[in-house]
Amino acid sequence: MKNTKKKYYAYAVPDGALGVADNWKQCEKIVSGRTGAKYHGFESKEEAVRWLALGARYEVKHVKKLEPGIYFDAVTGRG
């Protein structure tokens, strides 16, 4: 059975071009043969855009959207 789930591909090429392709064929045309090009597949376009905003680093594996709420950093600050 073929996987029919839609995927989006974020790409960053050395000349500074960033974007999100709607399919692998489109992304492949952009990154193929480009030394230093980065790309990563995501389940949503929003995740792909966030990966690019975080510097298109392969170390960033998941960029799920946080649920609305108030978040506290318990490590910084006084006391």
C-alpha positions, 0 to 999 in steps of 0.5 A: 500500500502506498503512503498517500500522506502529503509531505512538504519539503523545506529547502535552503541553498547556499545562495540564500534561497529558502522555501517550502516545496509541495512535493519531493520532485519540486524540491529535488529540482531546486537542491539537486547538484547544489553543494551545501543544500539542505532539505527536510520533509515535514507533515505540515507546511507550518513545521517546514517554515519553522525549521527554516526559521530555526536555521535549517539545522539537521539537529532540529528534528521536531518543530511541533507547534506549542499549544496556546498557554503560558510557559515558564522557564524555571531555570533562569531568573532569581529564586 
